[in-house]
Amino acid sequence: MSTAVPPKQREQIVVIGADAAGMSAAHQALRSAKSAGRDIDVIALEKTSDTSYSACGIPYLVSGTVGTTDELSARTPEKHRATGVDLRMNVTATKIDLNTRTVAYAHNAGGEEFVRFDKLVLATGAHPIIPEWAVTDGGELVGGVHPVKDLDHARHWLDLVSRRSRGELAVRRRAVVVGGGYIGVEMAEAMVQRGFSTTLLTRSAVMSNLDSDMSERVCETVRAGGVDAVTNTTVADIDIDSVDGHVRSLTGSNGHVYPTDVVVLGLGVRPSTELGVAAGLPIGERGGYLPNERQEVAEGVWAAGDCCEVIDRIRRKYVLAPLGTHANKQGRICGYNTVGGSHEFPGVLGTAITRFVSAGTHVEVARTGLGTREAAEAGYDVESLVTLGGTASGYMPERSPIATKIIADRRTRRLLGVQIVGGAQSAKRIDTAAAVLWGEMSVDDLAAMDLSYAPPFATVWEAIQLAAHRLSDRM
């Protein structure tokens, strides 16, 4: 009498999180498996009703530059499913068991299920930082106070500014933005463009990831654009209406009271690693997973995106750099490697860019590599210089000012960092600097590179090369 042999289960990859990193991993795993002639199942768990969207576009949605939330979505859930991903929306992963190789997840509408995995990808992203003063005793956000992180937050702000534009919130026309980083500056622009009287509170400088001589240039333009930028100030207290629970004012650590109707929280993020920590996975001093070059955090477990710390290529240490560019790359690497690949993530330089446009003002901001303080702390013998120039020939109407700061090591002449603050068409020059940094080249190499020139686009000595040349002569 023969005994039937149960069919072998197909290899199953579970991805927790269905935004940039998670869905890059899911689709790359399917593509790699198909190329190798392998059959796999990919299951993705997502706690919200949104997937594959641009969080970086939210301020431009709020400002009215972008029309709808749909425009920020790169791929709908239906499109993901059509390409083979078993995408389960509105479910929250509650427990990972590395011994039984299972993930427990709860439906947001109620009910719990389990799914087994052969390989697991953690792409859980990050939480917005919410200060204690912004939360009621019941654990809810104070009325009128809200972060800017996901599309639900975007819908909140879009609804608010739209109702104000229609006159339904006529008395609510004051905004305080707390946080002077990228999101803070971009949301300050959005609120001004929507007609709100806007104050920006920041505990240090506006764009404090720049050196102070460069961040001050940004602050001046933000103020010229109609924002009351208050630096070196934190929120000491909040006044809440006792009737409707809505914010009425904030008191700064400088003792000044800022009446307001809405508060935008732009204080950054912290990695969402609670699931992995509960399962025994280690995290770094900044709270993120610590993947190796292949994005592995444990045997058969990978992680990607904002939940991870990443290696700084210059300092060779883990840093937190929550950007969509890294998330997509890391997710793709996870996808390759979950089906037997050996791809590696090469690290980051901290390259970033933004702008502020309001009331006739236009400033673009970009940086890559180390600032002077970071470079000194890393043990380099730092030399730096700010050079003023233009984005086009002096006789061209397109010309706008550009300030370029070059940071290098005196001993080796290695380029360490570049910062740019300027007018229209200035900031993308940072990519040239990033390429030089990536190749561990010198300030002399940057000064000598063969870059393009025509009067509408650059000066004969391109601005970033002029800055490198002048620093080179001084070293």
C-alpha positions as CSV (number, residue, x, y, z in Angstrom):
1,M,0.0,0.0,0.0
2,S,1.6,3.3,-1.1
3,T,1.5,6.5,0.9
4,A,0.8,9.7,-1.0
5,V,3.6,12.3,-0.8
6,P,2.3,15.8,-0.1
7,P,3.2,18.3,-2.8
8,K,6.2,20.5,-2.0
9,Q,5.3,24.0,-1.0
10,R,6.4,26.8,-3.2
11,E,9.1,29.1,-1.8
12,Q,7.3,32.0,-0.1
13,I,8.7,35.5,0.4
14,V,6.9,37.8,2.7
15,V,7.4,41.6,2.5
16,I,6.2,43.8,5.4
17,G,5.6,47.3,4.0
18,A,4.4,48.1,0.5
19,D,5.9,51.4,-0.3
20,A,9.2,52.2,-2.1
21,A,11.5,49.6,-0.5
22,G,8.9,46.9,-0.1
23,M,7.5,46.9,-3.5
24,S,10.9,47.3,-5.1
25,A,11.9,44.1,-3.3
26,A,8.7,42.3,-4.2
27,H,8.9,43.0,-7.9
28,Q,12.7,42.4,-8.2
29,A,12.3,39.0,-6.5
30,L,9.6,38.0,-9.0
31,R,11.7,39.1,-11.9
32,S,14.8,37.4,-10.7
33,A,12.9,34.2,-10.0
34,K,11.4,34.2,-13.5
35,S,14.8,34.7,-15.0
36,A,16.2,31.8,-13.1
37,G,13.2,29.6,-14.0
38,R,12.0,29.4,-10.4
39,D,8.4,29.6,-9.1
40,I,8.0,31.7,-5.9
41,D,5.1,33.4,-4.2
42,V,5.6,36.9,-2.9
43,I,3.1,38.2,-0.3
44,A,3.2,41.9,0.8
45,L,1.5,43.2,3.9
46,E,0.6,46.9,4.1
47,K,-1.2,48.5,7.0
48,T,-2.6,51.4,5.0
49,S,-4.7,51.8,1.9
50,D,-1.8,53.3,-0.1
51,T,1.2,51.8,-1.8
52,S,4.1,53.0,-3.9
53,Y,3.6,56.8,-3.4
54,S,5.9,59.8,-3.2
55,A,6.0,61.1,0.3
56,C,8.5,63.7,-1.0
57,G,5.6,65.1,-3.1
58,I,3.3,65.8,-0.2
59,P,4.3,69.4,0.4
60,Y,3.7,70.1,-3.3
61,L,0.3,68.5,-3.1
62,V,-0.6,70.7,-0.1
63,S,0.7,73.9,-1.9
64,G,-1.5,73.1,-4.9
65,T,1.4,72.5,-7.3
66,V,0.2,68.9,-7.5
67,G,-3.5,68.4,-8.1
68,T,-4.4,65.1,-6.4
69,T,-3.0,62.3,-4.3
70,D,-3.4,59.9,-7.3
71,E,-0.6,61.9,-9.0
72,L,1.7,60.9,-6.2
73,S,1.1,57.2,-6.6
74,A,3.5,55.4,-8.9
75,R,1.6,52.1,-9.0
76,T,-1.8,51.2,-7.7
77,P,-2.5,48.0,-5.6
78,E,-4.3,46.5,-8.7
79,K,-1.2,47.0,-10.8
80,H,1.0,45.3,-8.2
81,R,-1.4,42.3,-8.1
82,A,-1.5,42.1,-11.9
83,T,2.3,41.5,-12.0
84,G,2.1,38.7,-9.5
85,V,2.4,40.2,-6.0
86,D,-0.1,38.9,-3.4
87,L,-0.7,42.4,-1.9
88,R,-2.8,42.5,1.3
89,M,-3.8,46.0,2.2
90,N,-5.1,47.4,5.5
91,V,-3.4,44.7,7.6
92,T,-0.9,45.3,10.3
93,A,1.9,42.8,11.0
94,T,1.9,42.1,14.8
95,K,4.5,39.5,15.4
96,I,7.5,37.8,13.7
97,D,8.5,34.4,14.8
98,L,11.9,33.5,13.4
99,N,11.8,30.0,14.8
100,T,8.5,29.0,13.2
101,R,9.1,31.3,10.2
102,T,5.7,32.9,10.5
103,V,4.3,36.5,10.6
104,A,1.1,37.2,12.4
105,Y,-1.0,40.1,11.1
106,A,-4.3,41.7,12.0
107,H,-6.9,43.0,9.7
108,N,-7.6,46.7,10.4
109,A,-11.3,45.8,10.3
110,G,-10.8,42.9,12.8
111,G,-9.4,39.4,12.8
112,E,-5.9,37.8,12.8
113,E,-4.1,35.5,10.4
114,F,-0.7,33.9,10.1
115,V,1.5,33.6,7.0
116,R,4.6,31.5,6.7
117,F,7.8,32.6,5.1
118,D,11.0,31.1,3.7
119,K,12.5,34.6,3.2
120,L,11.4,37.8,4.9
121,V,11.9,41.5,3.9
122,L,11.3,44.2,6.5
123,A,10.3,47.5,4.8
124,T,8.4,49.0,7.6
125,G,9.6,52.6,7.1
126,A,9.6,55.2,9.8
127,H,7.3,57.0,12.2
128,P,7.0,60.7,12.3
129,I,8.5,62.2,15.5
130,I,5.6,63.4,17.6
131,P,6.6,65.5,20.7
132,E,4.8,65.1,24.0
133,W,3.2,68.5,23.9
134,A,1.4,67.6,20.7
135,V,-0.5,64.6,22.3
136,T,-3.5,64.8,24.6
137,D,-3.8,62.8,27.8
138,G,-5.9,60.3,25.9
139,G,-3.0,59.7,23.4
140,E,-4.6,61.6,20.5
141,L,-3.1,64.4,18.6
142,V,-4.2,67.9,19.7
143,G,-6.8,69.3,17.3
144,G,-5.1,71.2,14.5
145,V,-1.7,69.6,15.1
146,H,-0.6,67.0,12.5
147,P,2.6,65.5,11.0
148,V,3.6,65.2,7.3
149,K,4.6,61.6,6.5
150,D,2.1,59.5,4.6
151,L,-0.9,60.0,2.2
152,D,-3.4,60.0,5.1
153,H,-1.5,63.0,6.5
154,A,-1.5,64.5,3.0
155,R,-5.3,64.1,2.8
156,H,-5.7,65.8,6.2
157,W,-3.7,68.9,5.1
158,L,-5.2,69.0,1.6
159,D,-8.7,68.9,3.1
160,L,-7.8,71.7,5.6
161,V,-6.2,74.0,3.1
162,S,-9.0,73.3,0.5
163,R,-11.7,74.2,3.0
164,R,-9.8,77.3,3.9
165,S,-9.6,78.3,0.3
166,R,-13.3,77.9,-0.1
167,G,-13.9,80.2,2.9
168,E,-15.1,77.4,5.3
169,L,-12.1,78.1,7.6
170,A,-12.0,81.8,7.3
171,V,-10.9,82.4,10.9
172,R,-8.2,79.7,10.7
173,R,-5.5,81.4,8.7
174,R,-2.4,81.1,10.9
175,A,0.1,78.3,10.8
176,V,3.2,77.3,12.8
177,V,5.6,74.9,11.2
178,V,7.8,73.1,13.8
179,G,11.0,71.9,12.4
180,G,13.5,73.7,10.0
181,G,14.6,70.8,7.8
182,Y,13.6,69.8,4.3
183,I,9.9,69.0,5.2
184,G,9.6,72.1,7.4
185,V,10.9,74.5,4.8
186,E,8.8,72.8,2.1
187,M,5.6,72.9,4.2
188,A,6.3,76.5,5.2
189,E,6.3,77.3,1.5
190,A,3.1,75.4,1.0
191,M,1.2,77.1,3.8
192,V,2.3,80.6,2.6
193,Q,1.2,79.8,-0.9
194,R,-2.2,78.7,0.5
195,G,-2.6,82.1,2.2
196,F,-1.7,81.2,5.8
197,S,0.3,83.6,7.9
198,T,3.2,81.3,8.7
199,T,5.8,81.0,11.4
200,L,8.7,78.5,11.3
201,L,10.1,77.4,14.6
202,T,13.4,75.5,14.6
203,R,15.6,74.4,17.6
204,S,18.8,75.4,15.8
205,A,19.1,76.9,12.3
206,V,16.9,76.7,9.2
207,M,18.5,73.8,7.2
208,S,20.8,73.0,10.1
209,N,22.4,70.2,8.1
210,L,24.3,72.9,6.3
211,D,27.2,74.9,7.7
212,S,26.0,78.0,9.5
213,D,27.3,80.4,6.9
214,M,25.2,78.6,4.3
215,S,22.1,77.9,6.4
216,E,21.9,81.7,7.2
217,R,21.5,82.4,3.4
218,V,18.6,80.0,3.3
219,C,17.0,81.6,6.4
220,E,17.3,85.1,4.9
221,T,15.4,84.0,1.8
222,V,12.7,82.1,3.7
223,R,12.1,85.3,5.7
224,A,12.0,87.4,2.5
225,G,9.4,84.9,1.2
226,G,7.0,85.8,4.0
227,V,7.8,83.2,6.7
228,D,8.6,84.4,10.2
229,A,11.6,82.1,10.7
230,V,12.4,81.8,14.4
231,T,15.7,80.0,15.1
232,N,17.2,78.4,18.2
233,T,13.8,78.0,19.7
234,T,11.8,74.9,20.8
235,V,8.2,74.6,21.9
236,A,7.9,75.0,25.6
237,D,4.1,74.8,25.9
238,I,0.8,74.6,24.0
239,D,-2.5,76.3,24.7
240,I,-5.5,74.2,23.8
241,D,-9.1,75.5,23.5
242,S,-11.0,73.9,26.4
243,V,-14.2,73.6,24.4
244,D,-13.2,72.0,21.1
245,G,-9.7,70.8,22.0
246,H,-8.1,72.8,19.2
247,V,-4.7,74.4,19.4
248,R,-4.8,78.2,20.1
249,S,-1.1,79.0,20.5
250,L,2.4,77.7,21.1
251,T,4.8,79.2,23.5
252,G,8.5,79.1,22.5
253,S,11.5,78.5,24.7
254,N,12.3,82.1,24.0
255,G,9.2,83.1,26.0
256,H,7.3,84.3,23.0
257,V,3.7,83.2,22.3
258,Y,2.7,82.3,18.7
259,P,-1.0,82.3,18.2
260,T,-2.0,79.7,15.6
261,D,-4.8,77.7,14.1
262,V,-2.8,74.8,12.8
263,V,0.6,73.3,13.6
264,V,2.7,71.3,11.1
265,L,5.0,68.8,12.7
266,G,8.2,68.5,10.6
267,L,10.6,67.1,13.2
268,G,11.9,64.2,11.2
269,V,11.3,60.5,11.7
270,R,12.4,57.5,13.7
271,P,12.8,54.0,12.3
272,S,9.9,51.6,12.6
273,T,11.7,48.6,14.1
274,E,9.4,47.5,16.9
275,L,8.5,44.2,15.1
276,G,12.1,43.2,14.5
277,V,13.2,44.2,18.0
278,A,10.5,42.0,19.5
279,A,11.8,39.2,17.4
280,G,15.3,39.7,18.6
281,L,16.9,41.6,15.8
282,P,19.5,44.2,16.8
283,I,19.3,47.9,16.0
284,G,21.8,50.7,16.0
285,E,22.1,53.8,18.2
286,R,19.7,55.7,15.9
287,G,17.1,53.0,16.2
288,G,17.4,51.4,12.8
289,Y,18.2,47.9,11.7
290,L,21.9,47.3,10.8
291,P,22.0,45.4,7.6
292,N,25.2,44.1,6.0
293,E,26.2,45.0,2.5
294,R,23.6,42.6,1.1
295,Q,20.9,44.2,3.3
296,E,20.7,41.1,5.5
297,V,19.8,41.5,9.2
298,A,19.6,37.8,10.1
299,E,19.6,34.4,8.3
300,G,16.8,34.6,5.7
301,V,15.8,38.1,6.8
302,W,16.5,41.3,4.9
303,A,15.6,45.0,5.6
304,A,15.4,48.1,3.4
305,G,14.3,51.7,3.5
306,D,13.7,54.1,6.3
307,C,13.7,51.4,9.0
308,C,17.5,50.9,8.3
309,E,20.6,52.7,9.1
310,V,23.1,52.9,6.3
311,I,26.9,53.2,5.9
312,D,28.3,56.6,5.2
313,R,30.9,56.1,2.5
314,I,33.3,58.8,3.8
315,R,33.2,58.1,7.5
316,R,32.5,54.3,7.2
317,K,29.9,54.3,9.9
318,Y,26.2,53.8,10.2
319,V,24.0,56.9,9.8
320,L,20.3,57.5,9.4
321,A,19.4,58.8,5.9
322,P,15.7,58.2,5.3
323,L,15.3,59.0,1.6
324,G,13.3,57.4,-1.1
325,T,16.3,57.1,-3.4
326,H,18.0,54.8,-0.9
327,A,14.8,52.9,-0.2
328,N,14.3,52.0,-3.8
329,K,17.9,50.9,-4.3
330,Q,17.9,48.8,-1.1
331,G,14.6,47.2,-1.9
332,R,15.8,46.1,-5.2
333,I,18.9,44.6,-3.7
334,C,16.8,42.7,-1.2
335,G,14.7,41.4,-4.2
336,Y,17.8,40.1,-5.9
337,N,19.3,38.5,-2.8
338,T,16.2,36.8,-1.5
339,V,16.3,34.5,-4.6
340,G,20.0,33.8,-4.4
341,G,21.7,36.9,-5.7
342,S,24.7,38.6,-4.1
343,H,24.1,42.3,-4.8
344,E,25.4,44.9,-2.4
345,F,24.3,48.4,-1.3
346,P,27.4,50.6,-1.6
347,G,26.5,53.2,1.0
348,V,25.4,56.9,0.9
349,L,26.9,60.4,0.8
350,G,24.0,62.3,2.3
351,T,23.2,63.9,-1.0
352,A,20.0,65.9,-0.8
353,I,18.2,68.8,-2.5
354,T,15.2,71.1,-2.0
355,R,13.9,74.6,-2.7
356,F,11.8,77.4,-1.3
357,V,9.7,79.6,-3.6
358,S,7.4,82.3,-2.3
359,A,6.5,86.0,-2.9
360,G,9.0,86.5,-5.6
361,T,11.8,84.7,-3.8
362,H,13.5,81.5,-5.1
363,V,16.2,79.6,-3.2
364,E,17.6,76.2,-4.0
365,V,19.5,74.2,-1.5
366,A,21.7,71.1,-1.9
367,R,24.4,69.3,-0.1
368,T,26.5,66.1,-0.4
369,G,29.2,64.6,1.8
370,L,30.4,66.1,5.1
371,G,30.0,69.5,6.6
372,T,33.0,71.2,8.2
373,R,32.1,70.0,11.7
374,E,31.4,66.4,10.6
375,A,34.7,66.4,8.7
376,A,36.7,67.7,11.7
377,E,35.0,65.1,14.0
378,A,36.0,62.4,11.5
379,G,39.6,63.4,11.9
380,Y,40.2,65.3,8.7
381,D,42.4,68.4,8.4
382,V,39.6,70.6,7.1
383,E,39.9,73.4,4.6
384,S,36.7,75.1,3.2
385,L,35.7,78.1,1.2
386,V,32.5,79.8,0.0
387,T,32.6,81.2,-3.6
388,L,29.9,83.4,-5.1
389,G,29.1,83.1,-8.7
390,G,26.3,82.8,-11.3
391,T,24.3,80.0,-13.0
392,A,24.7,81.5,-16.4
393,S,26.9,84.1,-18.2
394,G,26.5,87.6,-16.9
395,Y,24.7,88.9,-19.9
396,M,22.1,86.2,-19.9
397,P,18.6,86.8,-18.4
398,E,18.6,83.3,-16.9
399,R,21.5,84.1,-14.6
400,S,20.8,83.7,-10.9
401,P,23.3,83.9,-8.0
402,I,24.9,80.8,-6.6
403,A,27.0,80.3,-3.4
404,T,29.1,77.2,-3.4
405,K,31.0,75.9,-0.4
406,I,33.8,73.3,-1.0
407,I,35.1,71.3,1.9
408,A,38.3,69.3,1.5
409,D,41.2,67.6,3.5
410,R,44.4,69.6,3.5
411,R,46.7,66.5,3.8
412,T,45.3,64.4,0.9
413,R,43.4,67.1,-1.0
414,R,40.4,64.7,-1.1
415,L,37.0,66.4,-1.6
416,L,34.9,65.9,1.5
417,G,31.7,67.8,0.9
418,V,29.9,70.5,-1.1
419,Q,27.0,72.7,-0.2
420,I,25.0,74.9,-2.6
421,V,22.6,77.8,-1.9
422,G,21.4,79.7,-4.9
423,G,18.7,80.8,-7.3
424,A,16.9,79.0,-10.0
425,Q,18.8,76.2,-11.8
426,S,21.6,76.2,-9.2
427,A,21.2,73.2,-7.0
428,K,21.4,70.2,-9.3
429,R,25.1,71.0,-9.7
430,I,25.4,69.0,-6.5
431,D,25.3,65.8,-8.6
432,T,28.7,66.7,-10.1
433,A,30.1,66.9,-6.6
434,A,28.4,63.7,-5.5
435,A,30.1,61.9,-8.5
436,V,33.5,63.2,-7.4
437,L,32.9,62.1,-3.8
438,W,31.7,58.7,-4.9
439,G,35.0,58.2,-6.7
440,E,37.0,59.5,-3.8
441,M,38.6,62.1,-6.0
442,S,40.3,65.3,-5.0
443,V,39.3,68.9,-5.1
444,D,41.8,69.3,-8.0
445,D,40.0,66.6,-9.9
446,L,36.7,68.6,-9.5
447,A,38.4,71.8,-10.7
448,A,39.8,70.1,-13.8
449,M,36.8,68.1,-15.0
450,D,35.4,68.5,-18.5
451,L,32.0,70.0,-17.8
452,S,29.6,71.6,-20.3
453,Y,29.4,75.3,-21.1
454,A,27.0,77.5,-23.0
455,P,25.9,81.0,-21.9
456,P,22.3,80.1,-20.9
457,F,23.5,77.2,-18.6
458,A,26.9,78.1,-17.0
459,T,29.8,80.5,-16.9
460,V,33.0,79.6,-18.7
461,W,34.4,78.5,-15.4
462,E,31.4,76.5,-14.2
463,A,30.4,77.7,-10.7
464,I,31.2,74.5,-8.9
465,Q,34.6,74.2,-10.6
466,L,35.4,77.8,-9.9
467,A,34.8,77.2,-6.2
468,A,37.0,74.0,-6.3
469,H,39.7,75.9,-8.2
470,R,39.8,78.7,-5.6
471,L,40.0,76.3,-2.7
472,S,42.7,74.3,-4.5
473,D,44.8,77.4,-4.8
474,R,44.4,78.2,-1.1
475,M,45.4,74.7,0.1
